[in-house]
């Protein structure tokens, strides 16, 4: 029987640690699969419980020098031992102070600044014992956390960046370059400290999503107990929770009492508060603004919309971007190649030139230092996590770096009509009374005949009647004409309501009425006729209105780089053509069944490769699955939409689509910049080393600088609105 366990791994900061865990844990009998989220320091293990145990896996993790603990959705900061929390900072500071003390002591004793750099030219004079001890102390404290990992790397015969650094430091000591050795140890320790702090910022950005939900909720306990404050995890389903003005909603639920405006921006990115009244849904993490609300909980704390969003953002790292996969493949060959280059330089330089063996060793050590791959391997994951988190803050849930990257390569965007381009709620557009009737009379009869119907067109007629202040009295003796309409008695007289076809079959369609009906249908309206036994009383046209600003949004999507926009709909030719022209799409395909939409998407993917399908996540699920990736509209609180789509727009805001595409472009540029920074600097220093112009401390300073540059460049994506 297989089990899956998530672990929080202390010390998992880089892909080097991932490689170690894959070898040590993944190689154990019974381990089926490992998944890693470096930025969140999480490892997921799937294993055969009959072949190995959780204790065996923990022991394998401990053997790598890293520590593990069970993963929890809500991590509560705990005060650990001082050394565990601040040891790295203390040793880095001690290393820096000892290095500075050694340098100043050497300067004072010899009275020359050049003598302080004597380690660069060994043999000119002997370092004082006090200076030597201070430099060695700086090396020891700087390498305190690095040496154990380097030793384990050597034992496994798998050189990593820790091994490269310790080799360079020991080599510098052996050739008498104590100043260089101490500087490299200090700067590398500082680099790891700052990198650890920077990655923590990316982790905290995701953790900030957790802070959107208050830890406690005020719910009604019944009887004389009144309202009690309890942790959200202890609030039972169906409990009545009270939220006062200015407080955050602690759980998902349905309003049972009170009205208020709720700011849903933290989850949906909506700019305006949403009015809530009894019967409306509220979501954990949103902010109550005006009145007191009471709502009945519908989800447990671990299953709220926000909790699922957080889980999906965290697990999105398993769907890695192609650029991240490329970096991982490249780094496997990169480190051995750099070690080979360093050895070749050490051996060949003295043999082929007049350089001394000491100079050859020194240049080989410089190459080892600059070869540290950390800036390269961290360049992509921090960018991806920052971009995914920024998207989630803006109401766009992207389920992996792969889809984030692909959004910037879109060639074709296919869109469903109803509920995507249109509001999904038909409304009465025109009322055309005939044969002496008035608009009010026409609407009264139509509403009476449709009073009991749940059809969307019937609901549109009833809404219009309420808007006009009509008191609707239901017709009697109703008889449905399947697929055509309804007949019934109003005030003792027989009336009917139905489609253009029913009107034709009644024999009451005159050439004038026919021309009027065709005109309305050509405009994209559905025609509903109302009549009695003598004549047609009038026509109602019903249509689903286009969403606000759709033409502007379609144009923005084009400007973002999408070459072709297609509307797919099951509606008739006239309605599809009218909506397509109004929206400004390039092409429309009408009268499509779900299987027809699936075939259309398949054809588009074969022709253009990068195709996205935008739908409601339910009816369009097959087509969304066939596209390169699917985008669900209005996924707020919708299980099916969250599960089926690769990208979910948490609010019904089409304007998020051009933002998503531009965000993808920004992220891709960010990754390309990071990779260029990392590889470009290393190439420059390798060339400088060959000409004898680079030193150890310059190499480590440059490597530290580019690592921080890459991380801070990635973190810029968190600030995007």
C-alpha distance (Angstrom), angle and dihedral (degrees) to the residues before:
residue distance angle dihedral
X1 . . .
X2 3.81 . .
X3 3.82 124.3 .
X4 3.80 133.1 -171.0
X5 3.81 122.5 -147.0
X6 3.81 128.6 179.1
X7 3.82 117.9 -145.4
X8 3.79 131.8 -166.5
X9 3.83 103.8 -137.0
X10 3.78 117.2 -153.6
X11 3.81 107.3 -146.4
X12 3.81 96.9 25.0
X13 3.82 98.4 130.2
X14 3.79 105.2 128.1
X15 3.81 142.7 29.5
X16 3.81 87.9 -103.0
X17 3.80 88.3 71.1
X18 3.83 89.3 45.9
X19 3.81 90.1 56.5
X20 3.82 90.7 49.0
X21 3.82 92.9 50.0
X22 3.81 91.5 46.7
X23 3.80 90.0 55.3
X24 3.80 98.7 41.0
X25 3.82 101.1 36.0
X26 3.80 101.3 22.6
X27 3.80 90.8 52.5
X28 3.81 94.1 58.8
X29 3.83 117.3 107.9
X30 3.79 111.1 -100.2
X31 3.82 97.0 25.6
X32 3.82 106.5 125.3
X33 3.80 103.6 178.9
X34 3.81 143.1 -7.5
X35 3.81 127.4 -154.3
X36 3.81 124.4 -171.7
X37 3.79 135.3 -157.5
X38 3.82 102.2 -173.8
X39 3.80 96.7 -177.3
X40 3.81 91.6 54.6
X41 3.84 92.7 36.8
X42 3.80 90.7 -126.0
X43 3.80 129.8 145.4
X44 3.81 122.9 -170.2
X45 3.81 116.0 -156.7
X46 3.79 124.4 -164.4
X47 3.79 111.6 -168.1
X48 3.78 144.1 161.9
X49 3.81 105.6 -103.5
X50 3.83 90.2 -155.2
X51 3.81 92.9 57.1
X52 3.82 102.0 39.6
X53 3.79 140.0 4.1
X54 3.79 137.8 -131.2
X55 3.83 88.7 -109.0
X56 3.81 90.5 56.8
X57 3.82 90.0 51.8
X58 3.81 92.2 49.4
X59 3.83 89.3 49.6
X60 3.82 90.1 51.7
X61 3.82 90.4 51.0
X62 3.82 91.3 48.7
X63 3.82 89.6 51.3
X64 3.82 89.3 64.2
X65 3.81 91.5 58.9
X66 3.80 92.4 -108.8
X67 3.80 124.4 112.9
X68 3.80 127.8 -134.0
X69 3.79 137.4 -157.2
X70 3.83 132.3 174.8
X71 3.81 112.7 -81.8
X72 3.81 116.2 -115.6
X73 3.80 128.3 -169.1
X74 3.80 92.8 -133.3
X75 3.80 110.7 41.3
X76 3.77 111.1 -158.2
X77 3.82 111.4 -156.4
X78 3.78 110.7 -118.9
X79 3.76 128.9 -164.9
X80 3.81 105.3 -116.0
X81 3.79 128.3 -177.5
X82 3.80 113.5 -54.2
X83 3.80 93.4 -117.6
X84 3.79 92.8 50.2
X85 3.79 91.1 52.3
X86 3.79 101.4 37.8
X87 3.81 106.8 15.6
X88 3.81 94.7 105.4
X89 3.82 91.3 51.2
X90 3.84 92.3 47.2
X91 3.81 94.5 50.6
X92 3.81 92.3 46.3
X93 3.82 91.3 51.2
X94 3.84 91.4 46.7
X95 3.81 90.5 50.1
X96 3.80 91.4 50.6
X97 3.81 93.6 47.3
X98 3.83 92.9 48.4
X99 3.82 90.6 48.1
X100 3.80 90.8 50.9
X101 3.82 91.3 45.3
X102 3.82 91.9 50.7
X103 3.79 92.5 48.2
X104 3.83 93.9 48.1
X105 3.84 92.4 44.2
X106 3.79 91.2 51.7
X107 3.81 91.0 47.7
X108 3.84 92.9 49.9
X109 3.84 94.7 45.4
X110 3.80 94.6 50.7
X111 3.78 98.3 30.9
X112 3.79 93.0 -137.1
X113 3.79 130.2 98.4
X114 3.81 89.3 -147.7
X115 3.80 90.4 59.1
X116 3.81 88.6 58.1
X117 3.81 86.8 64.4
X118 3.81 92.3 46.3
X119 3.75 90.8 120.5
X120 3.79 87.5 75.3
X121 3.81 89.3 62.8
X122 3.81 106.4 34.8
X123 3.76 118.9 -164.0
X124 3.81 96.5 39.7
X125 3.80 90.4 101.8
X126 3.80 139.5 -20.4
X127 3.82 117.3 -96.7
X128 3.83 114.6 -119.6
X129 3.81 113.5 -105.1
X130 3.84 91.5 -116.8
X131 3.81 91.1 53.7
X132 3.81 91.4 47.1
X133 3.82 91.8 51.6
X134 3.81 92.3 47.6
X135 3.82 91.6 50.8
X136 3.81 91.4 47.5
X137 3.82 89.3 48.8
X138 3.82 89.2 52.6
X139 3.81 89.4 50.6
X140 3.83 93.2 48.5
X141 3.80 95.5 48.5
X142 3.82 93.1 42.8
X143 3.82 92.1 50.3
X144 3.83 94.4 41.3
X145 3.81 94.8 107.8
X146 3.81 95.5 28.9
X147 3.82 102.1 52.8
X148 3.88 97.2 64.6
X149 3.81 90.8 52.4
X150 3.80 91.4 46.0
X151 3.81 89.9 50.9
X152 3.80 91.5 51.6
X153 3.80 89.4 47.8
X154 3.81 90.5 53.1
X155 3.81 91.9 48.3
X156 3.81 90.2 52.8
X157 3.83 91.1 45.1
X158 3.82 87.1 -127.3
X159 3.82 109.5 123.5
X160 3.78 114.6 -149.2
X161 3.82 134.7 171.8
X162 3.82 91.5 -80.7
X163 3.81 90.1 54.9
X164 3.81 90.7 48.3
X165 3.81 92.0 52.4
X166 3.81 96.4 46.4
X167 3.81 90.7 46.7
X168 3.81 90.0 52.4
X169 3.82 92.4 47.7
X170 3.83 94.6 47.8
X171 3.80 90.8 45.4
X172 3.80 91.1 52.4
X173 3.83 90.6 51.0
X174 3.81 92.0 49.8
X175 3.81 92.6 53.9
X176 3.80 91.5 45.8
X177 3.83 98.7 -104.2
X178 3.81 96.1 134.3
X179 3.80 94.4 152.5
X180 3.81 89.8 52.8
X181 3.82 92.8 45.3
X182 3.81 93.2 50.9
X183 3.81 92.2 45.0
X184 3.81 92.4 50.8
X185 3.83 92.0 48.0
X186 3.81 92.7 48.9
X187 3.82 96.1 44.5
X188 3.80 92.6 46.5
X189 3.81 91.0 50.1
X190 3.81 88.7 48.4
X191 3.80 90.2 48.5
X192 3.81 92.2 52.8
X193 3.80 91.1 46.0
X194 3.81 93.8 51.3
X195 3.80 92.3 41.9
X196 3.80 89.9 51.5
X197 3.80 89.9 50.2
X198 3.83 92.2 47.4
X199 3.80 93.7 49.7
X200 3.81 88.3 48.7
X201 3.81 87.3 59.2
X202 3.79 89.8 57.8
X203 3.82 89.6 47.2
X204 3.79 91.2 49.3
X205 3.81 90.2 51.7
X206 3.80 89.0 64.1
X207 3.80 90.6 39.9
X208 3.81 87.7 56.2
X209 3.81 87.6 66.8
X210 3.80 87.5 62.1
X211 3.79 89.7 54.3
X212 3.81 89.5 62.1
X213 3.80 87.9 79.1
X214 3.82 117.9 67.1
X215 3.82 113.1 -125.0
X216 3.83 92.9 -129.0
X217 3.81 138.0 43.2
X218 3.81 132.2 -156.4
X219 3.81 107.6 -132.5
X220 3.80 136.1 169.9
X221 3.80 113.1 -105.0
X222 3.82 96.3 -172.0
X223 3.79 133.6 -120.3
X224 3.78 114.3 34.5
X225 3.79 91.4 -25.9
X226 3.78 92.9 90.9
X227 3.79 118.7 -179.3
X228 3.81 120.4 -15.3
X229 3.80 131.5 -171.6
X230 3.80 110.9 -125.3
X231 3.83 135.9 162.1
X232 3.80 109.7 -86.8
X233 3.82 89.9 -118.8
X234 3.83 89.6 63.5
X235 3.83 97.5 50.2
X236 3.83 108.4 107.8
X237 3.81 123.6 -133.0
X238 3.78 112.0 -93.3
X239 3.81 93.8 27.0
X240 3.83 119.1 140.0
X241 3.81 110.2 -117.3
X242 3.80 124.7 -166.6
X243 3.82 122.5 -146.1
X244 3.81 120.6 -172.0
X245 3.82 126.5 -154.1
X246 3.80 112.2 -71.0
X247 3.81 94.1 18.6
X248 3.79 126.4 117.7
X249 3.80 119.2 -113.8
X250 3.84 104.8 -111.5
X251 3.83 100.6 -160.6
X252 3.80 142.3 13.3
X253 3.79 114.7 -91.2
X254 3.81 151.1 128.6
X255 3.82 121.7 -89.7
X256 3.81 112.8 -113.4
X257 3.82 100.2 170.4
X258 3.80 137.7 19.5
X259 3.79 136.1 20.2
X260 3.78 129.5 -112.3
X261 3.78 146.6 144.6
X262 3.81 113.6 -100.8
X263 3.78 124.7 -158.5
X264 3.81 105.2 -136.7
X265 3.82 94.6 172.1
X266 3.85 94.7 109.0
X267 3.82 88.5 65.8
X268 3.82 107.8 20.8
X269 3.80 101.7 27.2
X270 3.84 89.7 -129.3
X271 3.79 112.6 160.4
X272 3.83 96.2 -147.9
X273 3.83 129.4 56.6
X274 3.82 116.3 -108.9
X275 3.82 120.6 -127.0
X276 3.83 113.4 -123.4
X277 3.79 129.0 -162.8
X278 3.83 135.6 161.8
X279 3.80 109.6 -50.8
X280 3.81 95.2 28.0
X281 3.78 122.4 116.1
X282 3.81 123.4 -117.7
X283 3.78 126.6 -165.3
X284 3.79 135.5 -143.9
X285 3.79 112.8 -100.5
X286 3.81 96.4 29.8
X287 3.82 120.1 116.8
X288 3.80 125.2 -119.8
X289 3.80 109.0 -139.9
X290 3.80 115.5 176.5
X291 3.81 122.1 14.0
X292 3.80 138.1 21.3
X293 3.81 112.7 -86.6
X294 3.77 129.3 -162.8
X295 3.78 117.5 -165.7
X296 3.79 138.6 176.1
X297 3.81 112.8 -121.8
X298 3.81 115.7 -119.5
X299 3.82 101.4 176.3
X300 3.79 137.3 40.9
X301 3.81 118.4 -114.6
X302 3.81 91.4 -103.1
X303 3.81 92.2 52.3
X304 3.81 104.4 45.5
X305 3.78 120.2 125.9
X306 3.81 89.1 -106.9
X307 3.83 92.7 49.7
X308 3.80 90.1 52.1
X309 3.81 91.0 47.8
X310 3.81 90.7 52.5
X311 3.80 91.7 47.2
X312 3.81 91.2 50.3
X313 3.81 93.3 47.7
X314 3.82 89.9 50.6
X315 3.81 94.7 45.7
X316 3.81 92.0 44.8
X317 3.82 88.5 86.6
X318 3.81 89.0 74.7
X319 3.83 89.0 65.5
X320 3.77 93.5 64.1
X321 3.77 124.8 -164.8
X322 3.80 117.9 -110.1
X323 3.81 90.4 -114.6
X324 3.81 89.6 55.2
X325 3.81 90.9 49.9
X326 3.82 89.2 50.0
X327 3.81 92.3 51.7
X328 3.81 91.4 49.7
X329 3.81 91.9 50.4
X330 3.81 91.5 45.5
X331 3.81 94.2 49.5
X332 3.83 91.1 55.3
X333 3.82 89.8 65.4
X334 3.79 97.1 29.6
X335 3.84 100.8 71.2
X336 3.85 96.4 49.3
X337 3.82 89.2 46.4
X338 3.81 91.4 53.1
X339 3.83 91.7 48.5
X340 3.80 89.4 51.1
X341 3.84 90.1 49.1
X342 3.84 91.1 50.3
X343 3.83 92.4 50.0
X344 3.81 91.8 45.7
X345 3.80 90.9 50.8
X346 3.81 91.8 48.8
X347 3.80 93.3 50.8
X348 3.79 103.9 33.5
X349 3.82 100.6 41.5
X350 3.85 94.7 67.1
X351 3.82 91.3 39.8
X352 3.80 97.3 50.0
X353 3.82 100.6 32.5
X354 3.78 139.5 33.5
X355 3.82 91.4 -100.1
X356 3.82 116.7 124.0
X357 3.80 123.8 -115.7
X358 3.80 88.3 -110.6
X359 3.81 89.8 56.4
X360 3.82 90.3 47.5
X361 3.80 91.9 52.0
X362 3.80 90.6 46.3
X363 3.80 94.0 53.0
X364 3.79 90.6 46.0
X365 3.81 88.8 53.9
X366 3.82 90.8 50.7
X367 3.82 89.3 54.4
X368 3.82 90.1 50.0
X369 3.81 90.4 53.1
X370 3.80 96.2 47.4
X371 3.82 89.7 44.1
X372 3.83 91.1 70.6
X373 3.84 101.6 127.6
X374 3.79 98.7 -158.5
X375 3.83 96.5 106.0
X376 3.79 89.2 50.9
X377 3.80 98.8 47.7
X378 3.80 93.8 44.3
X379 3.83 93.4 46.8
X380 3.80 96.4 87.2
X381 3.85 108.1 32.8
X382 3.82 95.0 53.1
X383 3.83 90.2 48.8
X384 3.80 91.8 49.0
X385 3.80 95.3 47.6
X386 3.81 92.1 45.7
X387 3.81 90.6 50.0
X388 3.82 93.9 46.2
X389 3.80 91.2 49.3
X390 3.82 92.7 47.6
X391 3.81 89.1 50.6
X392 3.82 91.9 50.3
X393 3.82 89.9 51.2
X394 3.81 88.3 53.5
X395 3.80 94.5 51.1
X396 3.82 97.4 -99.0
X397 3.80 114.2 117.7
X398 3.83 111.8 -160.8
X399 3.78 115.2 -172.7
X400 3.78 98.6 -150.9
X401 3.77 148.2 -3.7
X402 3.80 88.3 -104.1
X403 3.83 92.0 65.0
X404 3.80 92.8 40.8
X405 3.80 89.4 55.4
X406 3.82 93.9 43.5
X407 3.83 92.7 53.0
X408 3.80 88.8 69.7
X409 3.83 91.1 54.3
X410 3.82 97.7 52.2
X411 3.80 115.8 141.3
X412 3.81 99.2 172.8
X413 3.80 132.1 27.6
X414 3.81 115.8 -162.2
X415 3.80 116.5 -164.0
X416 3.77 133.7 -168.5
X417 3.81 113.8 -131.6
X418 3.78 108.5 -143.4
X419 3.79 112.2 67.9
X420 3.80 92.7 -0.9
X421 3.79 109.1 58.7
X422 3.80 90.6 12.7
X423 3.80 130.0 45.6
X424 3.80 92.8 -107.4
X425 3.80 92.0 -126.7
X426 3.83 117.2 94.7
X427 3.80 117.8 -140.5
X428 3.81 134.1 -166.0
X429 3.79 105.6 -97.9
X430 3.83 103.9 176.5
X431 3.81 137.3 11.9
X432 3.83 115.6 -158.1
X433 3.84 111.2 -173.7
X434 3.83 115.7 -160.6
X435 3.79 138.5 -171.4
X436 3.81 96.3 27.1
X437 3.80 98.3 -48.3
X438 3.84 124.5 130.8
X439 3.82 128.3 -132.0
X440 3.80 90.5 -108.2
X441 3.81 93.0 52.1
X442 3.80 90.9 47.3
X443 3.79 92.5 51.1
X444 3.84 93.5 44.5
X445 3.81 91.1 56.3
X446 3.80 94.1 43.9
X447 3.82 92.5 49.3
X448 3.82 92.4 47.3
X449 3.80 91.4 53.6
X450 3.83 93.6 45.1
X451 3.83 96.7 41.0
X452 3.83 96.0 111.7
X453 3.80 97.8 35.7
X454 3.81 123.3 108.0
X455 3.79 93.9 -164.5
X456 3.87 112.6 127.5
X457 3.83 91.1 -122.9
X458 3.82 90.8 51.4
X459 3.81 90.6 49.1
X460 3.81 89.0 52.7
X461 3.84 91.0 54.3
X462 3.80 92.1 48.7
X463 3.83 91.9 48.8
X464 3.80 89.6 52.5
X465 3.80 90.9 49.6
X466 3.80 91.3 52.7
X467 3.81 90.6 48.7
X468 3.82 89.5 55.3
X469 3.81 91.8 48.8
X470 3.79 95.3 -112.5
X471 3.80 117.0 158.4
X472 3.78 103.3 -139.6
X473 3.81 118.6 -141.3
X474 3.79 112.4 -169.4
X475 3.80 118.9 -117.4
X476 3.79 118.1 -116.2
X477 3.80 133.5 -126.6
X478 3.78 93.1 21.2
X479 3.80 118.7 -166.2
X480 3.78 121.1 -171.9
X481 3.80 119.8 -140.6
X482 3.82 101.2 -152.1
X483 3.77 112.1 -116.2
X484 3.80 92.5 -6.2
X485 3.80 113.3 63.4
X486 3.83 147.4 -85.7
X487 3.80 137.1 -69.6
X488 3.80 126.2 -158.4
X489 3.81 148.1 146.1
X490 3.82 122.5 -90.8
X491 3.80 117.1 -178.7
X492 3.81 91.0 -17.6
X493 3.83 93.9 -52.8
X494 3.80 127.7 107.3
X495 3.82 117.6 -116.6
X496 3.79 134.6 171.7
X497 3.79 137.0 -160.2
X498 3.76 126.3 -166.2
X499 3.76 152.9 113.0
X500 3.78 131.0 -46.1
X501 3.82 86.7 -96.7
X502 3.83 92.7 55.5
X503 3.80 90.7 50.1
X504 3.80 89.3 52.4
X505 3.82 92.5 49.0
X506 3.82 90.4 50.5
X507 3.80 87.2 61.7
X508 3.83 92.2 -128.7
X509 3.82 98.5 110.5
X510 3.80 110.8 113.5
X511 3.85 121.6 -166.9
X512 3.82 89.0 -104.9
X513 3.82 93.2 52.5
X514 3.82 90.8 44.2
X515 3.82 91.5 53.5
X516 3.81 90.5 48.3
X517 3.83 92.0 50.3
X518 3.82 92.2 48.6
X519 3.82 90.2 50.2
X520 3.80 91.1 54.0
X521 3.81 92.9 45.9
X522 3.80 91.7 49.8
X523 3.81 87.6 55.3
X524 3.81 89.0 59.1
X525 3.82 97.0 -100.5
X526 3.79 128.1 134.3
X527 3.81 108.9 -127.0
X528 3.82 120.1 -137.7
X529 3.78 118.2 -173.2
X530 3.83 125.5 -156.3
X531 3.79 121.3 -163.0
X532 3.80 149.2 146.8
X533 3.78 133.5 -141.2
X534 3.83 92.5 -73.9
X535 3.81 107.0 40.8
X536 3.81 150.1 -22.7
X537 3.83 109.8 -73.6
X538 3.78 93.3 -160.6
X539 3.79 149.1 -62.7
X540 3.81 130.8 -92.2
X541 3.79 120.8 -161.2
X542 3.80 118.2 -154.1
X543 3.80 125.5 -171.0
X544 3.77 139.8 166.3
X545 3.80 107.1 -115.6
X546 3.77 121.8 -128.9
X547 3.79 115.2 -108.0
X548 3.77 117.1 -100.7
X549 3.82 116.0 -81.5
X550 3.82 94.1 1.1
X551 3.86 95.0 143.6
X552 3.81 90.1 51.5
X553 3.82 91.2 47.8
X554 3.82 92.1 48.4
X555 3.81 89.1 52.6
X556 3.82 90.6 48.2
X557 3.83 89.3 52.6
X558 3.81 89.4 54.0
X559 3.80 91.2 48.5
X560 3.82 88.6 51.4
X561 3.81 88.3 62.2
X562 3.83 108.4 -90.5
X563 3.80 108.0 136.9
X564 3.81 102.1 -164.5
X565 3.83 132.6 27.8
X566 3.82 119.7 -165.2
X567 3.82 129.0 -171.2
X568 3.81 117.0 -149.1
X569 3.82 119.0 -165.3
X570 3.76 143.5 156.8
X571 3.84 91.0 -140.1
X572 3.79 124.8 110.1
X573 3.79 124.7 -87.8
X574 3.82 96.2 -98.4
X575 3.82 95.6 50.7
X576 3.81 93.0 42.9
X577 3.80 92.9 49.3
X578 3.81 93.7 48.5
X579 3.85 93.7 49.3
X580 3.82 92.2 44.0
X581 3.80 91.9 52.2
X582 3.79 93.0 46.2
X583 3.81 93.1 47.1
X584 3.80 94.8 44.4
X585 3.82 98.7 -128.9
X586 3.81 118.9 160.4
X587 3.79 97.4 -127.4
X588 3.80 140.8 5.8
X589 3.78 133.5 -159.8
X590 3.79 117.2 -163.4
X591 3.82 142.1 -169.4
X592 3.81 90.4 34.8
X593 3.79 124.2 161.4
X594 3.84 117.6 -151.4
X595 3.81 90.3 -95.2
X596 3.82 89.6 50.7
X597 3.82 90.5 53.6
X598 3.80 88.7 49.9
X599 3.81 91.2 52.5
X600 3.82 91.7 46.2
X601 3.82 92.2 52.5
X602 3.81 91.1 47.1
X603 3.79 90.4 53.9
X604 3.82 92.2 48.3
X605 3.82 91.5 50.0
X606 3.83 91.1 51.0
X607 3.81 90.5 50.2
X608 3.83 101.1 40.2
X609 3.87 105.7 14.8
X610 3.83 96.4 -152.5
X611 3.82 106.1 70.2
X612 3.81 129.1 150.2
X613 3.80 124.8 -161.9
X614 3.81 119.2 -151.0
X615 3.81 116.5 -158.9
X616 3.78 144.8 129.6
X617 3.81 94.6 -81.4
X618 3.82 93.7 -118.3
X619 3.81 114.8 60.3
X620 3.79 92.3 25.6
X621 3.81 96.2 47.1
X622 3.86 95.8 112.7
X623 3.82 92.3 50.2
X624 3.82 91.6 44.8
X625 3.80 90.1 52.0
X626 3.82 91.7 50.4
X627 3.82 92.9 51.9
X628 3.81 123.0 84.6
X629 3.78 83.6 -102.3
X630 3.80 135.5 -12.1
X631 3.79 127.2 -129.3
X632 3.82 119.6 -156.2
X633 3.80 120.3 -152.6
X634 3.80 120.7 -140.2
X635 3.80 96.5 2.5
X636 3.83 93.1 165.1
X637 3.79 105.6 136.1
X638 3.82 92.9 -13.2
X639 3.80 112.0 129.9
X640 3.80 96.2 -167.3
X641 3.82 93.7 49.4
X642 3.81 92.6 49.0
X643 3.80 91.6 49.2
X644 3.82 101.6 42.0
X645 3.80 102.0 41.0
X646 3.79 127.4 76.3
X647 3.80 89.3 -153.3
X648 3.82 122.8 28.9
X649 3.81 124.7 -163.4
X650 3.79 100.9 -151.2
X651 3.82 92.8 -154.1
X652 3.81 130.4 39.3
X653 3.80 91.0 -100.9
X654 3.80 115.9 132.6
X655 3.80 87.8 -175.1
X656 3.82 87.2 78.8
X657 3.83 89.8 70.3
X658 3.84 98.3 72.3
X659 3.82 87.6 40.3
X660 3.82 89.7 54.6
X661 3.81 92.6 50.7
X662 3.80 92.9 47.5
X663 3.82 89.8 45.8
X664 3.80 88.9 54.3
X665 3.82 90.3 51.0
X666 3.81 90.4 50.3
X667 3.80 91.7 49.6
X668 3.80 93.5 48.8
X669 3.81 90.5 49.6
X670 3.80 89.3 48.7
X671 3.82 92.1 52.5
X672 3.81 92.2 46.2
X673 3.81 90.1 50.4
X674 3.80 91.1 50.0
X675 3.80 94.3 49.7
X676 3.82 90.8 45.7
X677 3.83 91.3 49.8
X678 3.81 92.6 48.8
X679 3.81 99.1 44.8
X680 3.81 95.8 34.0
X681 3.81 94.2 56.3
X682 3.80 92.4 47.2
X683 3.80 91.2 51.0
X684 3.82 91.2 50.0
X685 3.81 92.2 50.7
X686 3.80 93.7 46.4
X687 3.82 88.6 54.8
X688 3.84 91.2 46.5
X689 3.82 89.6 49.1
X690 3.79 92.0 53.6
X691 3.81 88.7 56.1
X692 3.81 92.4 44.8
X693 3.81 93.7 -114.0
X694 3.83 99.2 118.4
X695 3.80 128.0 76.8
X696 3.79 131.7 -161.1
X697 3.78 95.8 -108.2
X698 3.82 91.3 46.6
X699 3.81 90.0 51.8
X700 3.80 95.2 50.2
X701 3.81 91.9 43.6
X702 3.80 89.9 51.9
X703 3.82 92.0 46.4
X704 3.81 91.1 49.2
X705 3.77 90.2 48.3
X706 3.81 95.2 50.5
X707 3.82 91.6 46.8
X708 3.80 90.6 54.7
X709 3.80 91.3 42.4
X710 3.81 90.5 54.1
X711 3.81 92.9 47.8
X712 3.81 96.0 46.4
X713 3.80 91.0 44.6
X714 3.82 88.2 54.3
X715 3.81 93.0 47.5
X716 3.82 89.5 58.0
X717 3.81 86.7 76.8
X718 3.82 89.6 67.0
X719 3.81 90.4 68.0
X720 3.81 96.4 56.1
X721 3.80 115.6 119.1
